[in-house]
């Protein structure tokens, strides 16, 4: 996250946007090909601890003081006249931040990403009857007026990268006529425009971004409660991780892969950004079977490369939330459809059937990429059970998030209490 400790004036949004559309436009969708949720659209420590307090508090003012400012890369210092009563976002991770703060009623989005899997457990719902931001291969400016929120939790650089009809003047127009942008594309940093602008060094982690959103929404008590829950969960997991180093080699493929066609999109556990947070936190980065392997654009590869790497386990990224969402379902994981799409084609393929993971029945659904505090808590627990079942318990792959109470690594009632404000 940006940290100006030199005493110089905090950078503004214009400072962070200095590269403009000409630089970032070439990064359109890089690294996102094949994701079943987003294919239609476009160096941290091993354990991210719950110490993500604001590093630029000297540049911020309190919502209780009337107009207030919050600073974050890449948007710089953003002023809010009052606490937003409505927010629009495209990222389900940033939506999860809002939901985790008990503010689901403020959320304006059309996105559907596993709400049955996560949110129905707490009777959480939000209005998805909003026009999609992504339409006909772009993000029409008119739809931003139509949403008309008090804040856009969206990275303005991402809009310009995905839609070359946008430039800095369009961003400024929306900020002047509708609402400020306050977001960061911090899921991964593969795109050329992100590298040009130093995202891997400057972008906030998931918890740092959550801290900032909590400041914007004036929810300090809930933020602190989530930090406590996150730290408690991490402490519990870390204290029980086996120290023998005997973990399986992991081959992570995107859920947009097509085993039937022999097309796979490889992902790397070492990648920065919040999507790999569960793997980092459980010390699994060194178990990446694909580390060092050359792949094509967006990590595209084939059965022969998979066989050369021959991972002990093949994990389908986004697997638990793409069971039926993109196939016309309600968001709940569907084990039969997962098997039909990913497992059976591998078993029936001449080369695929030779894979160790296939022969041992270890082609499994993995965590979703999009996660704020609530989803991450479930996914930390899920990942621990995926790779250390002897210690954390076996998973029922018919319902991967259903965990016997004695094996639960965090208190579900505590989550409910935080969301409901019973802190």
N, C-alpha and C positions, 0 to 999 in steps of 0.2 A: 504494500500500500504506500502511496505517496507520503513521504515524511520530510517536511521542510524544517530541519532543525537548525538552519543557518540563521534564522531570524529575519529572513527576507519575506517580503509580502507573499501571502499565499497565492498560487497560480489561479487564474480564472478559467472558466470553461473555454474561452477563446484561446488561451495559451495552450491548453491540451488539444485543441482541435486544429492546431496550426498546420498540420499536414494536409488536411482537406481531402475532398473526394478523389482528387487525382492520384493520391498515393494509395488510399485504402481500397479503391474500387477494384484493383487487381486481385484482391483476396477473396472474392465472392465465393462463399460456401466452402472454402478450402478446409479440408479435414472433416466435413460434415456429410460427405456422400455416403449413402447406404444406411443412414440411421432411419429406422422405420418410423420414429416419431417426427423426425425433421427432414426426411429426404424429400418431402414435397415442398419444403422450405429450406430455406437454407440451414524454482528450486526452494520447495518448502521442506521443513523438517519432517521426519518420518511420522511424527505424531503431532497433529494440530491441537494444541491445548486451548482451553477456554480462557485465554488471557487477551482476547482481542478487544481491549479497550481502545477508545479512539486515540489515535496518535497525534491528531491535529486539533485537540480541544481548544487550544488557544485561539484558533480562528473561528470557533463556533460560538453561537449565542443560544440561549435557552428559549424553547417555545413559549415558556411562561412570560417572556419579556416582550411579546408581540412579534414583529418580524424577526426572524432568526435565520442563521446561515449554517449550513453543514457542508464540509469539504470532503471530496472523494475523487480519486482518479477514475476515469479520465475527465469527468465533468467539471472538476475544479470546485470553486466555492459557489454554492447555490443558495439563493435566498428564498425563503418561504414566508409569505405574508401571515399565514396561520397554519395550524396542523391540518394536513390534507384530509378531506372527508371522502375522497375517492382517488384511486390510483389505477392506472392502466399499465399492464406489463405483457410481454410476449413470453418471457422465460418462466417456466414453471418452478424453477429454483427460487426466483425472486417472489413469485406468487406464494410459495411455501413460507417464505420469510414473513409475509403479511399475515398469512393464516396462522403461523406459529405465534404471532403477537395478538391473536384473538380478534383480528380485524378483517375477517373474511367478507364482512358486509361492505367493505370499502373497495373490494377487488372487482375490476372490470376487465374481463378477458373472455375469449371464446375457447381457450385451450382446455383440453381434457387429457390429463396424464395421470392415470392411476388413482383417481379420487376414491373409488370403491375400495381399492386395496389399502389405502392409508386413512382417508378422512372419514369414511363411513363408520370406522371404529369409534369415532368421537362425535358422531352426529354432526359433522361439519359439512356444510354445503355452501356454495357460492354461485352467484348469477353468471352463467356462461352465455347468456342470451345477448351477446355483444357482437357487432360486426367484426370479422377477422381483420387483423392488421395486415396479414399477408394475403394478397388477392392477385390472381392472374400474373404470377411471377414477379410481384413487387409489393411495395407498401405505399398505397395511394395516400397522398397528403390529406385528402378529404376525410378519410376514416379517422384521422387523428382529431379533426374538428368534431366529428360525430361522437367520438368517445367523450371529449370535453371533460377530462378529469382534472383534479387539482395537482397531480404530479404524474409524470411518465417514468416508471421504473424501467427504463430502457437505455441502453448505451447508444447515444446518437451516432457514434462511429460505426456501429453495427448496421444501422439503417442505411448509411451511405455505402457501406460495403455490399449490402444485399441489393440495393436499388440505386443504380447510377443516375436516376432522375433527381436524386437528392444532392444538395450541396450545403455548405455552411449557411447560406442565406435562407434555405428552407428550414433548417434547424432553428435559426434565430426567429423566423416568422412564427413557428409553432410555439416557441418559448414566449414570444411577445403576446401572441393572441390567444393561446390556450393555457399552457402550463410548462414548468421547467422539466428538463430531462435530468434524471438522477439514477443512473445505472451503469453497469460495467459488464462487458462480455468476459466473465472470469471463469467460465466452465473449462475452457482449454485455450491454448495460445499458439496454435499451429499456423494461423493465417499470416500472410506477409505483412498486412497492415498492422497487425498486433506486434509483430517483431520490430517493425519500423518505429513504433511508438513506445516500445519497452514495456509491454503489458506483463511479461513474465516477471519483471523486477518491480513493477509499480502497482499492478492490480491488487485489489484486496482479496484476501482469502474469503471463504464462505462465511466464517464467523465475523471477520472484519466488516464485510458487506452487511451482514445482519445487524451488527452494532450500529452501523450508519443508518440503516432503514429504521431501526428502533428509535434513533435520535430524531429522525424526520417525523415519525409518527408519535413521538412523545410517549414511548413505552419502555422507559428505563427499567422499571421493576420486572417486567416480563423478560426483557433481554438478560438481566442478571440472573433470573431464575433459570433460563435456558442454559446460560453459561455454567451454572452449578450442575445442572442435569448432565450436560455434555461432559464436564470434567469427571463427574462421578462415574459415568458410563465408561469413559476412556480409562480411568483408574482401575475399574473392575476388569475390563478386558485385558489391559496390560499386565495385571497381576496374575492372570491365568494363562497367558500365552505359553505354549511349550518352549523350552529353551534348547531342545535337541536339534532344531533346524530341519526337521524331517517333514517338509511340506511338499506337496505335489507341484510339478511345473504347470504353469497356467498359460493357456492360449486364449486370449481375449479377442472375440470377433464381434463386430457390430451387428445389431439385429437386422440391419438392412442387407446382410449377406444372403446369398441365395444358394444353399447347398445343392438344390436341384439342378442349377445351371453351373455349378462348380465355381461360383464367384464368392469371394470372401473379402471382407474389409477388416484388416487387422488393426487393433488398437494396442498401445503400449502402456504398461502399468507405470512407467516412469514419467509419463506426461504430467506437467503441472496443471493446476486448475482443480476446481472442486469435484469434477466428475470422478477422479481417481482417489478421492479422499479416503474411502473405506479401505482400499488396498494399501495406501500409505500407512494409515493408522494401525493396520494389523501387520505391518512389516513384510508385505508380500511382494514388494517391488522387485526384489532380487530373484523371484521365482518366475519371471516372465520368460516363457518359452520362445517368444518371438524377438527378444532383444538381440539386436545385431543383424536381423534378417532384412534384406532389401525387398521392398514391395513397390507396387506402382502407385499412381495417383490416388490419394485418399486412403492409402494402405491396401489397395486392391491386390489380391493374390489368388492362388488356386490350390487344388488338392495336393499337388506335388510339393508345394512349399509347406503346407500343413504337415504332410508326412515327414518332410525333412526335419521340421522342428519337433514333431510328434509329442505334443504336450500330454501330460497325464490327465489333465482336465481341460475341456473346452468350455469356456464360459461365454454365454451370449449376452453382451452388453445391452441394457434396457430390457432384458428378457422378462423380468417379472411384471413390467407394466406394458408390454406390447403383446401380451397374450391375446387380447381381443380388442384393445382400443382402436388400433388401426385396421382391424379386420371387421369392424362393425359391431363390436361388443360394448359392454358397459364399463370396462376398465378393470374388471377382475381377471386374475390370472387364469388361463385355460390350459391345463396340462396337456390335454389331447391335441389342441391346435399347435401348441409348442412342439410337441413330438412330430406332428405331421409336417411342420415347416422346417424344422432343424434336424431332428434325429433320424427319422426314417430315410430321407434322401441320402444321408451319409452312410447309413447301414447298407443301402442298396447300391452304392457307388463302388466300382471296382477298387479305386484307390482309397476312398473314404472309409471303406470297411476295414482297411488295414490299420487305421489310426488307433493307438492305444486307448484313447478316451472313448472312442466308439465301441471298441471291443469290451471295455469295462463298464459300459453304461454311464459314462461320466461326461456327457454333453448336457450342460445344465443351464437354467436361467439365472442370470446375474443381476446385480443392482441396476437401477435406472441411473442415467447420468445426471438428471435434474434433481437437486436436493437442497432444501434449506434445513433448518434444525430438526423439524419434526420427521421428515423423510429420512434424514441422515441417521437419526437415532435407530430407526427400524433397520436401515441398511447396514449399519455397523454391526448390529446383532445378527442380521442375515449373513453377512460375510464371515463373521466368526464361526457361525454354524456350518457354512459351506465348506470351510477349509480345516476346521478343527472340531469335527463332530464328536470326537471322544471326550473333549473337554466341555463343549458348549451345547451338545445335544444334536441328534439327527434331525434333518429337515424332512418334513412331509411335502414332497414336491407337488402334491395336489393343491396345497394351500401353504406356500412357503413362508408366509408371515405369521401364521398361527403357531404360537410358541406356548408350550405348557407353562403354567405360572411359575413352577419351580425353576425353569430354565430361563426365564425372562431376565434380561440384563439391565432393564430400566423400568421404572414404575409407570405403568399406563395411567393410573389415576393421577399421578403427579403431572403428566402431560395434560390431561383433561383440566386439572386445576389451574395450570398456567394459562391455558387458552381461555378459560372462563374467568380469569382474574382473581382466583382464590389463592393468592400467593402468600 
